[in-house]
Amino acid sequence: MGIADSIVLLNTGHGKGKSSAAFGVMSRGWARGWRVVVVQFIKSGKYKTGEKKLADTLGIEWHTLGDGFTWESTDLDETAAKGRHAFGVARDLLISGDYDLIILDELTYAIKYDWVREDEVISAITNRAKKTNVVITGRDATDGLIEIADTVTEMRKIKHAYDQGIRAKKGIEF
């Protein structure tokens, strides 16, 4: 059993906890002295999340580049353009060699919604700087992403408070 220079983690599925798990890795990496960066593909700056507050406190670089949930979009072309821009930012970060850990939060949606091609994403991740670890989150991960990831975890919803009419709770969901 050897030690890899870096690995790719993928958190997918329809259950809660994909991004939360990624931000746990973010905290762990920071605690080890790693240079960490987060790129969010869907979320906008509209919501003040706990994980963003933590990142600000820790001095973790953070890029919130989406315009919110797609069902809230008033201009899907603009939403797609922001998704493509987010991927361009992510690609540059991946090759830079400046980071020990890059979290690509909700990246799977950029492929699912045809904002970027799967082969472009796979190329960017497989050609990343040698010591750059990557965590990818989002539902409906493609076969190609699953193939290149070293560790894939599927979150499966069994029950969720929202289904019972309970709204998202600050500190739990955001």
N, C-alpha and C positions, 0 to 999 in steps of 0.2 A: 504494500500500500504506500503510495507516494503522496507528496504534498504538491498541489497545483499552484501555479503562480497566481491564478485567480479563478473564480467560478461564477456561473450564472444560475441564479435562483429564479423560479417562476411560481408566482402565487396566482392561481386561477380558480374558476368555479363560481357558482351562484350564491355561495354562502358569505357571511360577513367575516371580515378579518384579513382580507388580502393586503390592503394598504396598512392596516394596523401592524401586521406581522413585519412588513417591510420597514416600518418606522421603528420597530423594535431592533431590527438589524442596523438601522441608521444610528440608533443610540449606542448600540454595542460597538459599532465601528468607531464612532466618535470617541468613546471611552478608551479605545485602544490607540488613540492618537491618529486615526486615519483622517484624510481629507475626504469629506463627503459632500455630495451634491444631489439635489432632488430636482427632477423635471416632472411636472404634472401636465398631462395631456388634455384633461377634461375640465378639471376644476378651474374656476376663475378666482380672482382676488376678492370677489364679493363676500365670500364666507371667511370668517376669521376662525381658523381651525386650531385646535390645541396642539397638533403636531407642528404646525407652522410657528406657533408661539415658542414651542420648545426649540425648534431649529434656530430661530432668531436669538434666543437666549444662549444657545451653544455656539453661535457663529457659523452655522451650517448654511452653505449657499443653497438657495431655493429659487426655482423658476416655476411660477404658476402661469402657464401660457394658454390655457383654454379659455373659453368664454362661458363655461358653466355646462350643466347637463344638456344634452342634445335636445331633449324635449322642451327646454326653456329657450332654445335659440330662436331668434327672430330672423336670422339670416344664415341658412345652412352653408352657403358658399363661404361666408366669413368664418364660420366655425371650422370648415374644412381647411381654409387657408391658415388658420391659427394652428390646427393640428399638424399641417405640413411644416410650418415654421418651428413648432416644438420639436419635431423630428430633426430638423436641421441643427437646432441647438444641441440636441442630444447626440447627434452624430459627431459634432465638433468636440463635445466633451469626452466622448468615448475614445477618440483617437489622440486626445491631447496628452495623455499620460500624467495629467495633473491631479488625478483623483484615485483614491484607493477603492472607493465605493460610489457607484452611481445608481440611484433609484429612479426607474422609469415608471412612474405611477400612472396606471391606466393606459399604458402603451398598446395593449391588445385592441383597444377600440379604434386606434388610428389605422390599424390594418382592417379590422372588421368593417369600418365605414368607408374604406377605400380612399383614405386620405394619403396613405403611403402604401407602397407595394411591400408585400411580405419579404421578397428577396432582398430589397433594399435594407430592411430592418435587420434581417439575418446577416447580411454582409457587414453592416455597421457593428453589430455585436461580436461577430466572429473575428473581425479585424480590429477590435478595440486594442488599446494599449495593453501590453502584456500583464501588468499587475493590477488592472482595473477590474474589480468585482462588480457584478451587475445584479440588481433585483428588479424584476419586471412584475407588474400587477395588472389585473383586469380579467374580466369574464371572457369565455370563449377563445382561449388561446389557440392559435393555429397549430397544425401538426408540425410545421417548420420550427416554431418557437419551442414546442415541446422537445423536438429532436435536439436542438442545440443547447438546451438548458441542462445543467448538471444535476439540479434538484428541482423537481416539480411537485408542488403541493396543490391539491384540489380542495377548496373549501366548499362544503356541501351544506346547504340550508336544510335544517330539520324543522326549525320553528324560528320566527322572528317577531319581535314586539310590534313592528310596523303592521304586520298582517292582522294584529289584534286591535288596530286603531291607535296605537301608541306612537306619537311623533318621535323623531330623532332627538336624542338627549345629548346636550352639551357635556363633554367629558367622556362619553361613551362612543357616539357616532362621529363627533367632530370636536 
